[in-house]
Amino acid sequence: MLRRLIYLFLLLPLACIDPYKVEVPEGEQLLTVEGIISTGPGPHAITLTRSATYGSVFEGLIRPVSLATVVIRDNEGNVTFLTESENAKGSYFTPAGFRAQVGKSYTLQILTAEGKVFTSTPERVESVPPIASLEVRTVTIPNKGIETPRSGVQLIAEIDDPADQNNFYFWRNGPAVYILETRPDLFTPRPSPENPNRTPQPKPCCIQCFRSEVGNNQSLFVVNDDNFNGLTARVPAAFIEDDGLRFVNKFRMDLKQYSISQGAYRFLRLVKQQAEISGSIFDPPPATIRGNMISLDNPDEVVLGYFMAAGETSRRIYIDKDDLTFKQIRAIIPDDCREVAGASTNPPADWNP
């Protein structure tokens, strides 16, 4: 028996397997172009970034592309130069008075600081019908592992689709303002030598403010009119999540509706489908979605993103807390509401619920 154990211990080292080192080539930095110009008021923004492909030591890092020359050229030869923002590197803005015009085609051209030249294919601007009305629907979303579901407001847009053209619609949440309510009476300062036990120190002001926020687009809403060409249609156009603050009192938002090109619609639809992949073994693997940007130095170079030119219309909606059939538990901010970013006691000049 002892002899067998000795043989077994002698054989154990032979069973060890050396780790196999996988050599993964470093991925390249891909230019990503994102932006839209429209017939709506400007300025309109084009954002340039570079992101690494799989295998790069910088994978997951997004870098702004600064110091580029960015211009928009229309089919009549007019050229508009964009200016890079001092506060947001990699974001380039049209002059304040610039608006795209229906019937014209626009091309985006980029010259990077390294001397590389990129261009888009022409994008034609189509007219867009107005949003006839907006309906509010409360939506709940199961929250895995948590009893309370996520929830929010879905906006249903009613549009009278023109029969004389094939329309491709895209919606984005515009600027929003809502009445923010906080609890300054619960204010407790951080521990300090003067107040080591964090004794509450209620503040006399202020309970209610008006808080502004930029468009919060968590989902893509796109549709074509194949099923309702020339008819009145009601389609989902936006989702606004209830974070326990937005719908405590009254919420206002401008919904933007765009008429985009068929190419832009196909691109956004693919992005939407890929973003909604559930993650099962039967799902297709993520793929690089090519847009309408190409490199003039190397046509085989992959450029991500899409430059869009579109007709634009918008509609404002006020949503009251009573419009929701399900609301999240109210979030408590134990401080003066003026301490919250984007909040002010003064309502917007055009606040008119």
Stockholm file with secondary structure:
# STOCKHOLM 1.0

chainA/1-353         MLRRLIYLFLLLPLACIDPYKVEVPEGEQLLTVEGIISTGPGPHAITLTRSATYGSVFEGLIRPVSLATVVIRDNEGNVTFLTESENAKGSYFTPAGFRAQVGKSYTLQILTAEGKVFTSTPERVESVPPIASLEVRTVTIPNKGIETPRSGVQLIAEIDDPADQNNFYFWRNGPAVYILETRPDLFTPRPSPENPNRTPQPKPCCIQCFRSEVGNNQSLFVVNDDNFNGLTARVPAAFIEDDGLRFVNKFRMDLKQYSISQGAYRFLRLVKQQAEISGSIFDPPPATIRGNMISLDNPDEVVLGYFMAAGETSRRIYIDKDDLTFKQIRAIIPDDCREVAGASTNPPADWNP
#=GR chainA/1-353 SS CHHHHHHHHHHGGGGCCCCCCCCCCCCCEEEEEEEEEESSSSCCEEEEEEEECTTCTTTTCEEECCSCEEEEEETTSCEEECEECSSSTTEEECCTTCCCCTTCEEEEEEECTTSCEEEECCEECCCCCCEEEEEEEEEEECCTTCSSCEEEEEEEEEEECCTTSCCEEEEEEEEEEEEEECCGGGCCCCCCSSCTTCCCCCCSSCSEEEEEECCCCCSCEEEESTTTTTSEEEEEEEEEECCSSTTSSEEEEEEEEEECCHHHHHHHHHHHHHHTCCCCTTSCCCCCCBCSEEESSCTTSCEEEEEEEEEEEEEEEEEEGGGCSSCCCCCCCCSCGGGSTTEESSCCTTCCC
#=GC SS_cons         CHHHHHHHHHHGGGGCCCCCCCCCCCCCEEEEEEEEEESSSSCCEEEEEEEECTTCTTTTCEEECCSCEEEEEETTSCEEECEECSSSTTEEECCTTCCCCTTCEEEEEEECTTSCEEEECCEECCCCCCEEEEEEEEEEECCTTCSSCEEEEEEEEEEECCTTSCCEEEEEEEEEEEEEECCGGGCCCCCCSSCTTCCCCCCSSCSEEEEEECCCCCSCEEEESTTTTTSEEEEEEEEEECCSSTTSSEEEEEEEEEECCHHHHHHHHHHHHHHTCCCCTTSCCCCCCBCSEEESSCTTSCEEEEEEEEEEEEEEEEEEGGGCSSCCCCCCCCSCGGGSTTEESSCCTTCCC
//
